[in-house]
Amino acid sequence: MITEIATMRLNDLEVEVIHKNIKNVHLSVYPPDGKVKVSAPVAMSSDTLRVFVISKLGWIKQQQAKLRAQQREAPREYIDRESHFVWGKRYLLKVEEKDAPPAVELKHSRMLLSVRPGTSPENKQAVVAAWYRNNLKQTIPPLIEQWQPRIGVLVQRFYVQRMKTKWGSCSFHSGTIRLNTELAKKPLACLEYIVVHEMTHLLEPTHNSRFIALMDQFMPKWRFYRDQLNRLPVRHEEWGY
């Protein structure tokens, strides 16, 4: 439960502070412009929190620079010859209106979107989004099954959902992982990297030296896949907080 929301200023940096009934401090930098939020325990003093944020200034600036440099996809209108990506490959959209249930099909270098006559752009988007989500749901289980014995963990459940600020997340205690639907647009190797990343968090929940050592052991080229993913354009939208 949120008990208090305040703003902290450190020179030119504005930080939104949310005091909650939690045990640890959580620092986040949000796209597209790098807004900074901190969730802190109710009992933490403003001086202690200020020292914490100051200690993370270098990391905050680094994350803001990455976000501001990353390309944004143009807003999609779901019209003919519009570019859409599936597993890192570019397809040109072809919209076909027919009196039949909506469907998406890949044919050579085209993405065929079949919708009923008069379908709105918003409903076309919903059809394509559902298709991406189903693609992910079919692709993820074999990857989890492949990596479970290598990593030595058991994924109890996985979820696919739209996420604004992360490619994935995990719950250390419940053994579940969550993956961003946008990963269906990226190269398959990038999806595999995120799956391995989140599964490794089931061994080590933080990004400490042990986590890095485990990633080096399981996937020696993980930094290459991370950088590739971070260079690719991300979804355009009006970001709200």
N, C-alpha and C positions, 0 to 999 in steps of 0.2 A: 504493500500500500504506500503510495506517495504521500509524504507528509509536508514537504516544502519544496518549492522551486525558486531558485535565485539565480542571479547573474554575477559572475566574478570577472574582473578585468585585470589583465596583466599586460601593461603597456597597450599594444594594438590588438591584443588577443582577447576575444570575448568568449567566456566559457559558461555554458548553461549547467547549473548544479542542481541535481535532483536528490534530495535526501529521502531514503527509503529504509524500510526495516530489512536490511541486508547486512551481511557480515564483512564483505570486502568491497573495495573501490573498483569501479568499472569505468574505463576511459574509452570513448569512441570518437572517431572523426568521420563525419558523414559527407557523402557526395551531394551535390556536385562541387560545392565551393569549399568544403572542408570545415563545416560547422563542428564545434567541439562540445561534447556533452560528457558530464561526469555524474555517475550515480554513486552516492556515498552513504555509509551508515548514518543513521540519525544522530548518534552520539559523537560523530567526528567533528572536531572544531574547525572553524573556517581557517585558522592559521595552519593547522596540520594539513588540511586539504590544499591550501595554497602552496605549501612546500612540496606536496606530492605532484601537483600540476607543473610547478617550476622544474622539478626533476625530469619531467617527461617532455619538456619543450622541444628538444631536438627531435624526438620521435614524432611529435605533433606536426612540426614544420615539414618533416620528411613526408608524412602521409598527406598533408595538404598539397604539397607540390605534385605528388603522384596523381591525386584526384583531379587537380586543375589541368594537368597535362594530358589526361586520358581523353581520347576521342569519344564523342557521343554520336550514336546513330541518329540519323534524321528521323523525325516523326513518321510513322508508317500510316499510309492512307488506304492500303489494301486495294491498289489499282494495278492494272496490267503493266508488266515490265518493271515492277518495283523489286528491288533486291531483298532477298531473305537468305539467311544462312542456316545450314543444317550440318552439324558436326564439322564446322569450319569451312564448308564448301558453299559457294554462292549459287543461288538459284533465282531465276526470274519468275515472278508471280504471273500466273494466268488465271483470271477469274472467269468461271463458267457458271451461268445461271441456269438452273434446271429444277423442275418440280420433284425433288428427291431429297433425302436427308443430307445434311452438309458433310463434306469429306475433304481430305487433303491427300494428295498423291504426288510423289516425286517421279518425274519422267525425264530422263536424260538431264538437261540443265534447267528444267522448269519445275516449279512448284504449282501444281494444279489445285486450285481452290474451288470446289463446287458448293454453291449456295443457292437458296431459293431466290427467285426474282424479288428485288426490292430490299434485300438484306442490308442493314446499315453497316457502316464501317466498324462500329463498336461490336456488332455481332460477328462480323467477319474476323475481327481480332480475337474474339472469344473462341471461335472455332479453331483458329491457328494455335492459340495458346493451349487449348486442350490437347491438340495433336502433339505439340512439343512435350507437354507433360506426360502423355502416354508413352512417347518415345523414350523418355528418361526412365520411366517406371519399368520398361522392358529391358533397358540396357544396364541398369544399376545392379540387379540381383546377381548376374554372372560375375561382375567385378567384385562384389562383396564375397561371393563364394570362393573366388580365386585367391583373394588376399587374406581371408580369415586364418587359414593355417600358416601363412607366411608371417603374419603379424602376431598371431597367437591371441586373438580376441574373438568374441562372438557378438555380432550385431543383432540385437533383439528385434529392432524395427528400423525402417528408414522412411523418411517423408520427403516428398518433393513439393516445394512451394515457392511462390514468388518472394524474393528477398531483396531489399533495397541496398543493404550495406555489406553483405557477406556472400561469398560463394557457397559457404556451407557452415554448419555448426554441429555440435554434438552434445549429448547429455552423458557425462561421465558415469553418473550413478544409475541411470536407467538403461545404458547401453544402446541408445538410439542416436541416429545421425539424421541431419536435415540437409537437403541439397537444393540449390537455386535452380529454378526452371530455365534460366538463361543459359545454363551449361549445355543444353541441347543444341545451342547455336555454335558452340565452340568445338575445337578439335577434340576427338575422343580421348586423346592422351591427356588433355587438360581436365576432363571429367575424371579420368582415372587418378590423376594427381590429387584432386580434391577428395575423392573417396578415400585414398590412402591417408591423406592428411587428417581427415576426421576420424578414421579408424585408429590412427596412431594416438589421437587424443584420448582414446579409451584406455590407453596405457599411461599416458602423461597428459593431464588436462591443460597444462600451461605451455607457453612457447619458450621453455627454458633450454639449457644446454643439453639436457637429457632428451628432450623432444627432438632437437636438431640432430643429435647423434642417431636417434632411432630412424629419422627420416633419411639420413645419409645411408644407413644400413639397408633399409627396405627399398628405397628408390633413389639411387645415387644422383640421378639427373633431375631431382625435384625442383631445384632452383631454376633450371632452364624452363620447365613447364610453368612454374609460377610466373616467371618474367614474360613468357609468351602470353599467358592468360591476361596479365595486367597491361599488356600492350594493345590488346584487341579492343575495338570500340565496345562500349556498353550501352545499354538501353537508354533511349531518350525518354524522359518524362518530367513532369513538374514535381519536383521533390518537395514534400511537406514534412513538418516535424511536429 
